Amino acid sequence: MEEEKMNLRLDADVQKLEVERLRKGKNKAEEDLDSLKIDYKKLRLSIRTTGLGKTSEQ
């Protein structure tokens, strides 16, 4: 009985660590996405400012 309780505690600890690892990974991915969005907006603004986005007909 005690061994079973200990195994259950260990399983719970492993699951907590896994959840924490996944949460950190998700946060990192969200930060990376936000950074990419900012870079994209800056690039689009630069293209508009320099006129590179215009075709020869415009």
PDB file of N, CA, C, O and CB in Angstrom:
ATOM      1  N   MET A   1       0.827  -1.198   0.000  1.00  0.00           N
ATOM      2  CA  MET A   1       0.000   0.000   0.000  1.00  0.00           C
ATOM      3  C   MET A   1       0.869   1.260   0.000  1.00  0.00           C
ATOM      4  O   MET A   1       0.617   2.193  -0.763  1.00  0.00           O
ATOM      5  CB  MET A   1      -0.940  -0.001   1.214  1.00  0.00           C
ATOM      6  N   GLU A   2       1.885   1.283   0.852  1.00  0.00           N
ATOM      7  CA  GLU A   2       2.779   2.443   0.914  1.00  0.00           C
ATOM      8  C   GLU A   2       3.540   2.630  -0.399  1.00  0.00           C
ATOM      9  O   GLU A   2       3.743   3.751  -0.867  1.00  0.00           O
ATOM     10  CB  GLU A   2       3.771   2.289   2.077  1.00  0.00           C
ATOM     11  N   GLU A   3       3.952   1.511  -0.974  1.00  0.00           N
ATOM     12  CA  GLU A   3       4.692   1.575  -2.240  1.00  0.00           C
ATOM     13  C   GLU A   3       3.796   2.146  -3.346  1.00  0.00           C
ATOM     14  O   GLU A   3       4.258   2.904  -4.199  1.00  0.00           O
ATOM     15  CB  GLU A   3       5.218   0.164  -2.641  1.00  0.00           C
ATOM     16  N   GLU A   4       2.535   1.780  -3.322  1.00  0.00           N
ATOM     17  CA  GLU A   4       1.588   2.284  -4.317  1.00  0.00           C
ATOM     18  C   GLU A   4       1.395   3.790  -4.158  1.00  0.00           C
ATOM     19  O   GLU A   4       1.355   4.520  -5.148  1.00  0.00           O
ATOM     20  CB  GLU A   4       0.235   1.557  -4.194  1.00  0.00           C
ATOM     21  N   LYS A   5       1.276   4.257  -2.912  1.00  0.00           N
ATOM     22  CA  LYS A   5       1.143   5.692  -2.651  1.00  0.00           C
ATOM     23  C   LYS A   5       2.370   6.445  -3.147  1.00  0.00           C
ATOM     24  O   LYS A   5       2.260   7.516  -3.745  1.00  0.00           O
ATOM     25  CB  LYS A   5       0.933   5.952  -1.148  1.00  0.00           C
ATOM     26  N   MET A   6       3.537   5.869  -2.892  1.00  0.00           N
ATOM     27  CA  MET A   6       4.775   6.502  -3.320  1.00  0.00           C
ATOM     28  C   MET A   6       4.835   6.587  -4.850  1.00  0.00           C
ATOM     29  O   MET A   6       5.241   7.609  -5.404  1.00  0.00           O
ATOM     30  CB  MET A   6       5.989   5.726  -2.776  1.00  0.00           C
ATOM     31  N   ASN A   7       4.434   5.524  -5.518  1.00  0.00           N
ATOM     32  CA  ASN A   7       4.412   5.526  -6.979  1.00  0.00           C
ATOM     33  C   ASN A   7       3.434   6.564  -7.520  1.00  0.00           C
ATOM     34  O   ASN A   7       3.714   7.234  -8.514  1.00  0.00           O
ATOM     35  CB  ASN A   7       4.046   4.141  -7.503  1.00  0.00           C
ATOM     36  N   LEU A   8       2.284   6.691  -6.859  1.00  0.00           N
ATOM     37  CA  LEU A   8       1.303   7.686  -7.289  1.00  0.00           C
ATOM     38  C   LEU A   8       1.850   9.101  -7.112  1.00  0.00           C
ATOM     39  O   LEU A   8       1.639   9.962  -7.967  1.00  0.00           O
ATOM     40  CB  LEU A   8      -0.007   7.522  -6.502  1.00  0.00           C
ATOM     41  N   ARG A   9       2.550   9.342  -6.008  1.00  0.00           N
ATOM     42  CA  ARG A   9       3.163  10.659  -5.781  1.00  0.00           C
ATOM     43  C   ARG A   9       4.210  10.955  -6.844  1.00  0.00           C
ATOM     44  O   ARG A   9       4.283  12.066  -7.368  1.00  0.00           O
ATOM     45  CB  ARG A   9       3.800  10.728  -4.379  1.00  0.00           C
ATOM     46  N   LEU A  10       5.017   9.949  -7.154  1.00  0.00           N
ATOM     47  CA  LEU A  10       6.038  10.129  -8.185  1.00  0.00           C
ATOM     48  C   LEU A  10       5.396  10.420  -9.539  1.00  0.00           C
ATOM     49  O   LEU A  10       5.864  11.285 -10.278  1.00  0.00           O
ATOM     50  CB  LEU A  10       6.932   8.883  -8.279  1.00  0.00           C
ATOM     51  N   ASP A  11       4.336   9.705  -9.857  1.00  0.00           N
ATOM     52  CA  ASP A  11       3.621   9.952 -11.112  1.00  0.00           C
ATOM     53  C   ASP A  11       3.077  11.377 -11.156  1.00  0.00           C
ATOM     54  O   ASP A  11       3.162  12.052 -12.183  1.00  0.00           O
ATOM     55  CB  ASP A  11       2.473   8.941 -11.285  1.00  0.00           C
ATOM     56  N   ALA A  12       2.523  11.824 -10.045  1.00  0.00           N
ATOM     57  CA  ALA A  12       1.983  13.178  -9.979  1.00  0.00           C
ATOM     58  C   ALA A  12       3.097  14.206 -10.153  1.00  0.00           C
ATOM     59  O   ALA A  12       2.918  15.202 -10.854  1.00  0.00           O
ATOM     60  CB  ALA A  12       1.251  13.403  -8.646  1.00  0.00           C
ATOM     61  N   ASP A  13       4.240  13.970  -9.523  1.00  0.00           N
ATOM     62  CA  ASP A  13       5.372  14.885  -9.657  1.00  0.00           C
ATOM     63  C   ASP A  13       5.863  14.950 -11.100  1.00  0.00           C
ATOM     64  O   ASP A  13       6.173  16.028 -11.608  1.00  0.00           O
ATOM     65  CB  ASP A  13       6.514  14.456  -8.735  1.00  0.00           C
ATOM     66  N   VAL A  14       5.932  13.810 -11.747  1.00  0.00           N
ATOM     67  CA  VAL A  14       6.365  13.766 -13.146  1.00  0.00           C
ATOM     68  C   VAL A  14       5.379  14.533 -14.022  1.00  0.00           C
ATOM     69  O   VAL A  14       5.787  15.274 -14.916  1.00  0.00           O
ATOM     70  CB  VAL A  14       6.497  12.302 -13.636  1.00  0.00           C
ATOM     71  N   GLN A  15       4.100  14.361 -13.772  1.00  0.00           N
ATOM     72  CA  GLN A  15       3.087  15.074 -14.553  1.00  0.00           C
ATOM     73  C   GLN A  15       3.183  16.578 -14.332  1.00  0.00           C
ATOM     74  O   GLN A  15       3.039  17.350 -15.280  1.00  0.00           O
ATOM     75  CB  GLN A  15       1.682  14.580 -14.189  1.00  0.00           C
ATOM     76  N   LYS A  16       3.423  17.004 -13.097  1.00  0.00           N
ATOM     77  CA  LYS A  16       3.574  18.432 -12.810  1.00  0.00           C
ATOM     78  C   LYS A  16       4.764  19.009 -13.560  1.00  0.00           C
ATOM     79  O   LYS A  16       4.677  20.099 -14.126  1.00  0.00           O
ATOM     80  CB  LYS A  16       3.737  18.666 -11.303  1.00  0.00           C
ATOM     81  N   LEU A  17       5.875  18.279 -13.564  1.00  0.00           N
ATOM     82  CA  LEU A  17       7.059  18.745 -14.284  1.00  0.00           C
ATOM     83  C   LEU A  17       6.796  18.831 -15.782  1.00  0.00           C
ATOM     84  O   LEU A  17       7.231  19.775 -16.440  1.00  0.00           O
ATOM     85  CB  LEU A  17       8.245  17.818 -14.013  1.00  0.00           C
ATOM     86  N   GLU A  18       6.095  17.860 -16.310  1.00  0.00           N
ATOM     87  CA  GLU A  18       5.770  17.850 -17.744  1.00  0.00           C
ATOM     88  C   GLU A  18       4.872  19.036 -18.103  1.00  0.00           C
ATOM     89  O   GLU A  18       5.084  19.694 -19.122  1.00  0.00           O
ATOM     90  CB  GLU A  18       5.078  16.522 -18.134  1.00  0.00           C
ATOM     91  N   VAL A  19       3.875  19.302 -17.268  1.00  0.00           N
ATOM     92  CA  VAL A  19       2.979  20.435 -17.502  1.00  0.00           C
ATOM     93  C   VAL A  19       3.768  21.739 -17.470  1.00  0.00           C
ATOM     94  O   VAL A  19       3.565  22.611 -18.316  1.00  0.00           O
ATOM     95  CB  VAL A  19       1.845  20.464 -16.450  1.00  0.00           C
ATOM     96  N   GLU A  20       4.656  21.873 -16.510  1.00  0.00           N
ATOM     97  CA  GLU A  20       5.470  23.087 -16.405  1.00  0.00           C
ATOM     98  C   GLU A  20       6.363  23.256 -17.634  1.00  0.00           C
ATOM     99  O   GLU A  20       6.512  24.367 -18.144  1.00  0.00           O
ATOM    100  CB  GLU A  20       6.330  23.047 -15.129  1.00  0.00           C
ATOM    101  N   ARG A  21       6.950  22.167 -18.107  1.00  0.00           N
ATOM    102  CA  ARG A  21       7.806  22.220 -19.294  1.00  0.00           C
ATOM    103  C   ARG A  21       6.997  22.643 -20.522  1.00  0.00           C
ATOM    104  O   ARG A  21       7.450  23.466 -21.317  1.00  0.00           O
ATOM    105  CB  ARG A  21       8.474  20.849 -19.540  1.00  0.00           C
ATOM    106  N   LEU A  22       5.811  22.081 -20.669  1.00  0.00           N
ATOM    107  CA  LEU A  22       4.951  22.438 -21.798  1.00  0.00           C
ATOM    108  C   LEU A  22       4.494  23.889 -21.712  1.00  0.00           C
ATOM    109  O   LEU A  22       4.413  24.580 -22.727  1.00  0.00           O
ATOM    110  CB  LEU A  22       3.737  21.513 -21.853  1.00  0.00           C
ATOM    111  N   ARG A  23       4.197  24.347 -20.500  1.00  0.00           N
ATOM    112  CA  ARG A  23       3.764  25.731 -20.310  1.00  0.00           C
ATOM    113  C   ARG A  23       4.877  26.695 -20.707  1.00  0.00           C
ATOM    114  O   ARG A  23       4.632  27.702 -21.371  1.00  0.00           O
ATOM    115  CB  ARG A  23       3.344  25.973 -18.847  1.00  0.00           C
ATOM    116  N   LYS A  24       6.104  26.374 -20.292  1.00  0.00           N
ATOM    117  CA  LYS A  24       7.240  27.220 -20.658  1.00  0.00           C
ATOM    118  C   LYS A  24       7.437  27.237 -22.166  1.00  0.00           C
ATOM    119  O   LYS A  24       7.728  28.281 -22.748  1.00  0.00           O
ATOM    120  CB  LYS A  24       8.519  26.735 -19.964  1.00  0.00           C
ATOM    121  N   GLY A  25       7.277  26.079 -22.795  1.00  0.00           N
ATOM    122  CA  GLY A  25       7.404  25.998 -24.247  1.00  0.00           C
ATOM    123  C   GLY A  25       6.340  26.822 -24.953  1.00  0.00           C
ATOM    124  O   GLY A  25       6.616  27.478 -25.958  1.00  0.00           O
ATOM    125  N   LYS A  26       5.133  26.786 -24.430  1.00  0.00           N
ATOM    126  CA  LYS A  26       4.034  27.560 -25.010  1.00  0.00           C
ATOM    127  C   LYS A  26       4.317  29.049 -24.870  1.00  0.00           C
ATOM    128  O   LYS A  26       4.112  29.814 -25.812  1.00  0.00           O
ATOM    129  CB  LYS A  26       2.690  27.201 -24.333  1.00  0.00           C
ATOM    130  N   ASN A  27       4.788  29.461 -23.698  1.00  0.00           N
ATOM    131  CA  ASN A  27       5.102  30.872 -23.490  1.00  0.00           C
ATOM    132  C   ASN A  27       6.191  31.333 -24.444  1.00  0.00           C
ATOM    133  O   ASN A  27       6.109  32.431 -24.996  1.00  0.00           O
ATOM    134  CB  ASN A  27       5.532  31.116 -22.044  1.00  0.00           C
ATOM    135  N   LYS A  28       7.210  30.504 -24.644  1.00  0.00           N
ATOM    136  CA  LYS A  28       8.298  30.840 -25.562  1.00  0.00           C
ATOM    137  C   LYS A  28       7.768  30.968 -26.981  1.00  0.00           C
ATOM    138  O   LYS A  28       8.144  31.894 -27.701  1.00  0.00           O
ATOM    139  CB  LYS A  28       9.411  29.776 -25.502  1.00  0.00           C
ATOM    140  N   ALA A  29       6.904  30.057 -27.390  1.00  0.00           N
ATOM    141  CA  ALA A  29       6.326  30.101 -28.734  1.00  0.00           C
ATOM    142  C   ALA A  29       5.490  31.366 -28.922  1.00  0.00           C
ATOM    143  O   ALA A  29       5.534  31.988 -29.983  1.00  0.00           O
ATOM    144  CB  ALA A  29       5.463  28.851 -28.993  1.00  0.00           C
ATOM    145  N   GLU A  30       4.733  31.745 -27.900  1.00  0.00           N
ATOM    146  CA  GLU A  30       3.923  32.960 -27.989  1.00  0.00           C
ATOM    147  C   GLU A  30       4.808  34.198 -28.076  1.00  0.00           C
ATOM    148  O   GLU A  30       4.502  35.124 -28.827  1.00  0.00           O
ATOM    149  CB  GLU A  30       2.982  33.067 -26.781  1.00  0.00           C
ATOM    150  N   GLU A  31       5.901  34.225 -27.316  1.00  0.00           N
ATOM    151  CA  GLU A  31       6.842  35.344 -27.389  1.00  0.00           C
ATOM    152  C   GLU A  31       7.475  35.428 -28.775  1.00  0.00           C
ATOM    153  O   GLU A  31       7.612  36.516 -29.334  1.00  0.00           O
ATOM    154  CB  GLU A  31       7.935  35.201 -26.316  1.00  0.00           C
ATOM    155  N   ASP A  32       7.856  34.285 -29.323  1.00  0.00           N
ATOM    156  CA  ASP A  32       8.443  34.254 -30.663  1.00  0.00           C
ATOM    157  C   ASP A  32       7.447  34.754 -31.704  1.00  0.00           C
ATOM    158  O   ASP A  32       7.816  35.506 -32.606  1.00  0.00           O
ATOM    159  CB  ASP A  32       8.904  32.833 -31.014  1.00  0.00           C
ATOM    160  N   LEU A  33       6.195  34.344 -31.583  1.00  0.00           N
ATOM    161  CA  LEU A  33       5.165  34.783 -32.516  1.00  0.00           C
ATOM    162  C   LEU A  33       4.967  36.292 -32.425  1.00  0.00           C
ATOM    163  O   LEU A  33       4.871  36.965 -33.450  1.00  0.00           O
ATOM    164  CB  LEU A  33       3.843  34.054 -32.240  1.00  0.00           C
ATOM    165  N   ASP A  34       4.904  36.825 -31.215  1.00  0.00           N
ATOM    166  CA  ASP A  34       4.761  38.269 -31.040  1.00  0.00           C
ATOM    167  C   ASP A  34       5.928  39.011 -31.675  1.00  0.00           C
ATOM    168  O   ASP A  34       5.735  40.040 -32.321  1.00  0.00           O
ATOM    169  CB  ASP A  34       4.658  38.621 -29.553  1.00  0.00           C
ATOM    170  N   SER A  35       7.127  38.497 -31.495  1.00  0.00           N
ATOM    171  CA  SER A  35       8.318  39.108 -32.075  1.00  0.00           C
ATOM    172  C   SER A  35       8.247  39.088 -33.601  1.00  0.00           C
ATOM    173  O   SER A  35       8.581  40.076 -34.255  1.00  0.00           O
ATOM    174  CB  SER A  35       9.583  38.384 -31.591  1.00  0.00           C
ATOM    175  N   LEU A  36       7.817  37.971 -34.159  1.00  0.00           N
ATOM    176  CA  LEU A  36       7.682  37.874 -35.615  1.00  0.00           C
ATOM    177  C   LEU A  36       6.633  38.849 -36.144  1.00  0.00           C
ATOM    178  O   LEU A  36       6.823  39.449 -37.203  1.00  0.00           O
ATOM    179  CB  LEU A  36       7.314  36.444 -36.019  1.00  0.00           C
ATOM    180  N   LYS A  37       5.539  39.010 -35.422  1.00  0.00           N
ATOM    181  CA  LYS A  37       4.500  39.952 -35.844  1.00  0.00           C
ATOM    182  C   LYS A  37       5.043  41.375 -35.862  1.00  0.00           C
ATOM    183  O   LYS A  37       4.765  42.136 -36.788  1.00  0.00           O
ATOM    184  CB  LYS A  37       3.277  39.862 -34.914  1.00  0.00           C
ATOM    185  N   ILE A  38       5.813  41.735 -34.843  1.00  0.00           N
ATOM    186  CA  ILE A  38       6.404  43.072 -34.773  1.00  0.00           C
ATOM    187  C   ILE A  38       7.382  43.274 -35.924  1.00  0.00           C
ATOM    188  O   ILE A  38       7.361  44.311 -36.587  1.00  0.00           O
ATOM    189  CB  ILE A  38       7.117  43.286 -33.418  1.00  0.00           C
ATOM    190  N   ASP A  39       8.240  42.277 -36.163  1.00  0.00           N
ATOM    191  CA  ASP A  39       9.195  42.370 -37.271  1.00  0.00           C
ATOM    192  C   ASP A  39       8.474  42.503 -38.605  1.00  0.00           C
ATOM    193  O   ASP A  39       8.906  43.271 -39.464  1.00  0.00           O
ATOM    194  CB  ASP A  39      10.114  41.142 -37.293  1.00  0.00           C
ATOM    195  N   TYR A  40       7.388  41.773 -38.791  1.00  0.00           N
ATOM    196  CA  TYR A  40       6.622  41.832 -40.034  1.00  0.00           C
ATOM    197  C   TYR A  40       6.032  43.231 -40.229  1.00  0.00           C
ATOM    198  O   TYR A  40       6.091  43.784 -41.327  1.00  0.00           O
ATOM    199  CB  TYR A  40       5.499  40.770 -40.031  1.00  0.00           C
ATOM    200  N   LYS A  41       5.466  43.800 -39.164  1.00  0.00           N
ATOM    201  CA  LYS A  41       4.895  45.143 -39.265  1.00  0.00           C
ATOM    202  C   LYS A  41       5.964  46.166 -39.620  1.00  0.00           C
ATOM    203  O   LYS A  41       5.725  47.059 -40.433  1.00  0.00           O
ATOM    204  CB  LYS A  41       4.211  45.533 -37.954  1.00  0.00           C
ATOM    205  N   LYS A  42       7.153  46.042 -39.011  1.00  0.00           N
ATOM    206  CA  LYS A  42       8.254  46.955 -39.323  1.00  0.00           C
ATOM    207  C   LYS A  42       8.687  46.811 -40.773  1.00  0.00           C
ATOM    208  O   LYS A  42       8.951  47.806 -41.448  1.00  0.00           O
ATOM    209  CB  LYS A  42       9.444  46.701 -38.392  1.00  0.00           C
ATOM    210  N   LEU A  43       8.761  45.582 -41.251  1.00  0.00           N
ATOM    211  CA  LEU A  43       9.155  45.327 -42.637  1.00  0.00           C
ATOM    212  C   LEU A  43       8.138  45.918 -43.602  1.00  0.00           C
ATOM    213  O   LEU A  43       8.515  46.565 -44.580  1.00  0.00           O
ATOM    214  CB  LEU A  43       9.308  43.820 -42.887  1.00  0.00           C
ATOM    215  N   ARG A  44       6.851  45.703 -43.338  1.00  0.00           N
ATOM    216  CA  ARG A  44       5.806  46.260 -44.211  1.00  0.00           C
ATOM    217  C   ARG A  44       5.879  47.781 -44.232  1.00  0.00           C
ATOM    218  O   ARG A  44       5.719  48.393 -45.288  1.00  0.00           O
ATOM    219  CB  ARG A  44       4.406  45.804 -43.746  1.00  0.00           C
ATOM    220  N   LEU A  45       6.119  48.394 -43.081  1.00  0.00           N
ATOM    221  CA  LEU A  45       6.238  49.848 -43.015  1.00  0.00           C
ATOM    222  C   LEU A  45       7.440  50.319 -43.825  1.00  0.00           C
ATOM    223  O   LEU A  45       7.354  51.315 -44.543  1.00  0.00           O
ATOM    224  CB  LEU A  45       6.361  50.317 -41.554  1.00  0.00           C
ATOM    225  N   SER A  46       8.552  49.613 -43.713  1.00  0.00           N
ATOM    226  CA  SER A  46       9.749  49.968 -44.480  1.00  0.00           C
ATOM    227  C   SER A  46       9.491  49.852 -45.977  1.00  0.00           C
ATOM    228  O   SER A  46       9.923  50.704 -46.753  1.00  0.00           O
ATOM    229  CB  SER A  46      10.932  49.072 -44.078  1.00  0.00           C
ATOM    230  N   ILE A  47       8.794  48.809 -46.378  1.00  0.00           N
ATOM    231  CA  ILE A  47       8.484  48.626 -47.801  1.00  0.00           C
ATOM    232  C   ILE A  47       7.607  49.770 -48.297  1.00  0.00           C
ATOM    233  O   ILE A  47       7.836  50.301 -49.384  1.00  0.00           O
ATOM    234  CB  ILE A  47       7.781  47.267 -48.041  1.00  0.00           C
ATOM    235  N   ARG A  48       6.612  50.147 -47.513  1.00  0.00           N
ATOM    236  CA  ARG A  48       5.743  51.256 -47.909  1.00  0.00           C
ATOM    237  C   ARG A  48       6.519  52.560 -47.962  1.00  0.00           C
ATOM    238  O   ARG A  48       6.346  53.355 -48.886  1.00  0.00           O
ATOM    239  CB  ARG A  48       4.562  51.387 -46.944  1.00  0.00           C
ATOM    240  N   THR A  49       7.372  52.781 -46.973  1.00  0.00           N
ATOM    241  CA  THR A  49       8.136  54.026 -46.886  1.00  0.00           C
ATOM    242  C   THR A  49       9.083  54.182 -48.068  1.00  0.00           C
ATOM    243  O   THR A  49       9.216  55.276 -48.616  1.00  0.00           O
ATOM    244  CB  THR A  49       8.923  54.075 -45.579  1.00  0.00           C
ATOM    245  N   THR A  50       9.740  53.102 -48.461  1.00  0.00           N
ATOM    246  CA  THR A  50      10.707  53.170 -49.557  1.00  0.00           C
ATOM    247  C   THR A  50      10.052  53.035 -50.921  1.00  0.00           C
ATOM    248  O   THR A  50      10.700  53.272 -51.940  1.00  0.00           O
ATOM    249  CB  THR A  50      11.752  52.094 -49.391  1.00  0.00           C
ATOM    250  N   GLY A  51       8.792  52.663 -50.961  1.00  0.00           N
ATOM    251  CA  GLY A  51       8.097  52.532 -52.232  1.00  0.00           C
ATOM    252  C   GLY A  51       8.369  51.227 -52.942  1.00  0.00           C
ATOM    253  O   GLY A  51       8.019  51.089 -54.114  1.00  0.00           O
ATOM    254  N   LEU A  52       8.972  50.277 -52.285  1.00  0.00           N
ATOM    255  CA  LEU A  52       9.281  48.998 -52.925  1.00  0.00           C
ATOM    256  C   LEU A  52       8.035  48.175 -53.205  1.00  0.00           C
ATOM    257  O   LEU A  52       8.067  47.268 -54.037  1.00  0.00           O
ATOM    258  CB  LEU A  52      10.230  48.202 -52.060  1.00  0.00           C
ATOM    259  N   GLY A  53       6.959  48.472 -52.536  1.00  0.00           N
ATOM    260  CA  GLY A  53       5.747  47.688 -52.709  1.00  0.00           C
ATOM    261  C   GLY A  53       4.939  48.097 -53.920  1.00  0.00           C
ATOM    262  O   GLY A  53       3.943  47.449 -54.241  1.00  0.00           O
ATOM    263  N   LYS A  54       5.344  49.163 -54.605  1.00  0.00           N
ATOM    264  CA  LYS A  54       4.592  49.655 -55.759  1.00  0.00           C
ATOM    265  C   LYS A  54       5.040  48.941 -57.026  1.00  0.00           C
ATOM    266  O   LYS A  54       6.209  48.594 -57.192  1.00  0.00           O
ATOM    267  CB  LYS A  54       4.766  51.176 -55.914  1.00  0.00           C
ATOM    268  N   THR A  55       4.080  48.735 -57.905  1.00  0.00           N
ATOM    269  CA  THR A  55       4.422  48.160 -59.209  1.00  0.00           C
ATOM    270  C   THR A  55       4.786  49.293 -60.156  1.00  0.00           C
ATOM    271  O   THR A  55       4.605  50.460 -59.811  1.00  0.00           O
ATOM    272  CB  THR A  55       3.241  47.309 -59.785  1.00  0.00           C
ATOM    273  N   SER A  56       5.287  48.980 -61.324  1.00  0.00           N
ATOM    274  CA  SER A  56       5.705  50.007 -62.277  1.00  0.00           C
ATOM    275  C   SER A  56       4.523  50.812 -62.802  1.00  0.00           C
ATOM    276  O   SER A  56       4.701  51.938 -63.266  1.00  0.00           O
ATOM    277  CB  SER A  56       6.449  49.369 -63.439  1.00  0.00           C
ATOM    278  N   GLU A  57       3.313  50.249 -62.734  1.00  0.00           N
ATOM    279  CA  GLU A  57       2.126  50.952 -63.208  1.00  0.00           C
ATOM    280  C   GLU A  57       1.661  52.017 -62.232  1.00  0.00           C
ATOM    281  O   GLU A  57       0.960  52.949 -62.626  1.00  0.00           O
ATOM    282  CB  GLU A  57       1.009  49.973 -63.458  1.00  0.00           C
ATOM    283  N   GLN A  58       2.033  51.897 -60.979  1.00  0.00           N
ATOM    284  CA  GLN A  58       1.569  52.861 -59.979  1.00  0.00           C
ATOM    285  C   GLN A  58       2.458  54.018 -60.035  1.00  0.00           C
ATOM    286  O   GLN A  58       2.274  54.975 -59.283  1.00  0.00           O
ATOM    287  CB  GLN A  58       1.532  52.280 -58.568  1.00  0.00           C
TER     288      GLN A  58
END
